[in-house]
Amino acid sequence: MITHEETIARSVLNDPPIEVNQEWVAKDEDGEVIRILRILAPHPDGGYIFTDLPSKIVKRDFHMRVTPEYNLRRIFELKT
């Protein structure tokens, strides 16, 4: 299992910067997109404020939530 420190180190080297209005996706084992997040803003205490977009798991969502960068980079990938 990848540690928190390894994930952050990888993100610095390999991952794109996290920016407002980006969409990040989580895929299942078959590569199908199951969840989509849109980044709304950086959170003042760290992490990012996001909202879910309609997807396989989330049919509609009007709530804003906060996710740490660690979770975003470990579970999701930038939608291309």
Secondary structure in CASP SS format (residue, H / E / C, confidence):
PFRMAT SS
TARGET T0000
AUTHOR 0000-0000-0000
METHOD secondary structure of the structure
MODEL  1
M C 1.00
I C 1.00
T C 1.00
H H 1.00
E H 1.00
E H 1.00
T H 1.00
I H 1.00
A H 1.00
R H 1.00
S H 1.00
V H 1.00
L H 1.00
N H 1.00
D C 1.00
P C 1.00
P C 1.00
I C 1.00
E C 1.00
V C 1.00
N C 1.00
Q C 1.00
E E 1.00
W E 1.00
V E 1.00
A E 1.00
K E 1.00
D C 1.00
E C 1.00
D C 1.00
G C 1.00
E C 1.00
V E 1.00
I E 1.00
R E 1.00
I E 1.00
L E 1.00
R E 1.00
I E 1.00
L E 1.00
A E 1.00
P E 1.00
H C 1.00
P C 1.00
D C 1.00
G C 1.00
G C 1.00
Y E 1.00
I E 1.00
F E 1.00
T E 1.00
D E 1.00
L E 1.00
P C 1.00
S C 1.00
K C 1.00
I C 1.00
V C 1.00
K C 1.00
R C 1.00
D C 1.00
F C 1.00
H C 1.00
M E 1.00
R E 1.00
V E 1.00
T E 1.00
P C 1.00
E H 1.00
Y H 1.00
N H 1.00
L H 1.00
R H 1.00
R H 1.00
I H 1.00
F C 1.00
E E 1.00
L E 1.00
K C 1.00
T C 1.00
END
